[in-house]
Amino acid sequence: MRFWQLNRTPIELFGDEIDVGLQAYSIMTTGRDYMGNKTPVMFRSFSEYRLPFQLYAAVPFIKIFGLNPTGVRMTAVLMGLLSLVLFYLLVRLLFDRKLALISSFFMLISPWHFNFSRQANDAGMLLPFVLAGTLFFVKGVKDHKYLLFSAIIFGLSFYSYAIASVFTPLFVISLIIIYRKEIFKIPLSKLTLAGLLGLLVIFPYLIFTVKGISSRRFSSISAIPEPKLMQEVVDKRRWSTSILTRAFYNNKTVAAEIVYKNYLKAFSSAFLFGEGDPNMRQGIEGYGQMYHFDLILLITGGYLFLSSLIKENRRKSSLVILLWLLFSALPSALTYEGGTHASRLILMLPPFLFISALGFKSLLNNSNNLRSKILLVIVLFIMLADITRFYHRYFFIWRNESWRFWQYGFAETITYVKSIDADYSQIFFNNTYEPILPRFLFWYGYDMNKFRSGFSGDVHITDLDSGIDGFKLGDKYYFGDLKKPLENIAIPGRLIVASAEKDATNPLIFEKPELELLKTIKSPTGETIFYIFTGRKI
């Protein structure tokens, strides 16, 4: 199921996925990112800098499968499968084999994990690093050589997803505190070596942090930007200027309240079991981030989990899970709408699945009489129905209903334009739906050396050519805002890709003899997205 229909479910590559494929393709063919930086630590994209792990990891799959959805998404699939193995090994090490099997099976069928293991999203890249880093740390308190692997892997997590820069330091410090007695017995030379290895791995990241590059993305999505804080404080203080008002409403208290509300939302039943992430790329409409049956299992498992915290033989293992869960929501809480942002909250998944598995294991262990067996059968039936319904919705309903969130239409449009490219001397692309240049480069499989030599920037130029404001690539491809009336810019030898929403709002214009409509691109629900046309000789 992880591989099935990978090329068309999700329905199309969205912008970040296009960027992954394009950067990997550029590295593969030229040794540079598409902006010309040789084997970069931080990749420069059109709108931002990007962390490198997924972009490099995609290279062999682009080489094998080509520049297409399968090639772009295969890294996520394999990292998802790796997460299953590592989760099993970690739970088995901390607890027991039976619980590990149930936990990894729950991750296998998890809507949250399944969705992010089929799209080129950084969330799927981070999880294996945290699981492996924790696994080797716990093994390392007994066999010291594993601490070296743990330090390297935790260091590499910084290059997979931005939330690692908040979660990883907090969690590693927590592990050191939990296992402090065992760590104090380790020779200082070995601890120093592990620490130096970890610092060596993250040193390039720290350099980019000092320059403000690696933290730029995080800053742009901050939940507490200065203007918002100041406005909130001004609004609250308009009714009173007392000491209490100033104490309760200032930059620090307002910021803390925003983060606190975001944090609580991440644990809400609406997010976990009801509506999930409102962004249909990150959540499956009709489902929370977890199954409905997980609610019951989490209640049962939660009681057992809290009980294990007071048992001497399980306390450390349980503390690892507890602190993981508590810290996992913090990075997202610091960002805008972070309380329901499924990708930034991905690290919540393993602790929740573990607790749910604990509840299910209890159900299995106690099914020794007729009543318990009947209850188990009922629960299994509900689980089967919920899981089947999810997969049906994912592959047959959600993939079509979510088309807007995946910026559907570019693949068909540009593939068609490429097929008739040789017949035209100029091609005009509307650039208002979503930035079309990276999609053009991707679906054309454009030569990246040729791109860099012919691209002068995407600065918007007024009257770039007759009928378009924007920018161009070479002397043939133009990207920008088309000027009305469209009849005036559609001349023989020129191909136009117009937006149905912005440009050709009246499709009756294509009945005019001077226009030749070649193709109409429609959404799965029948809405027109693009018109592809040219001028007809009269």
Sequence and secondary structure as in RCSB ss.txt:
>XXXX:A:sequence
MRFWQLNRTPIELFGDEIDVGLQAYSIMTTGRDYMGNKTPVMFRSFSEYRLPFQLYAAVPFIKIFGLNPTGVRMT
AVLMGLLSLVLFYLLVRLLFDRKLALISSFFMLISPWHFNFSRQANDAGMLLPFVLAGTLFFVKGVKDHKYLLFS
AIIFGLSFYSYAIASVFTPLFVISLIIIYRKEIFKIPLSKLTLAGLLGLLVIFPYLIFTVKGISSRRFSSISAIP
EPKLMQEVVDKRRWSTSILTRAFYNNKTVAAEIVYKNYLKAFSSAFLFGEGDPNMRQGIEGYGQMYHFDLILLIT
GGYLFLSSLIKENRRKSSLVILLWLLFSALPSALTYEGGTHASRLILMLPPFLFISALGFKSLLNNSNNLRSKIL
LVIVLFIMLADITRFYHRYFFIWRNESWRFWQYGFAETITYVKSIDADYSQIFFNNTYEPILPRFLFWYGYDMNK
FRSGFSGDVHITDLDSGIDGFKLGDKYYFGDLKKPLENIAIPGRLIVASAEKDATNPLIFEKPELELLKTIKSPT
GETIFYIFTGRKI
>XXXX:A:secstr
  STTTTTSSSS  HHHHHHHHHHHHHHHHSB TTS BS SSEE SSSEE SHHHHHTHHHHHHH SSHHHHHHH
HHHHHHHHHHHHHHHHHHHS HHHHHHHHHHHHH HHHHHHTSS  HHHHHHHHHHHHHHHHHHHTTSTHHHHHH
HHHHHHGGGT TTHHHHHHHHHHHHHHHTHHHHHTS HHHHHHHHHHHHHHHHHHHHHHHTTSTTHHHHHTBSS 
HHHHHHHHHHHHTT  SHHHHHHSSHHHHHHHHHHHHHHHHT HIIIIIS  SSTTTS TT  SS THHHHHHHH
HHHHHHHHTTSTTTHHHHHHHHHHHHHHTHHHHTBTTGGG TTTTGGGHHHHHHHHHHHHHHHHHT  SHHHHHH
HHHHHHHHHHHHHHHHHIIIIIIHHHTGGGGTTTHHHHHHHHHHTGGG SEEEEE SSS  HHHHHHHHT  HHH
HHHHB     EEEEETTEEEEEETTTEEEEEE S HHHH  TTEEEEEETTTT S GGGGGSTTEEEEEEEE TT
S EEEEEEEE   
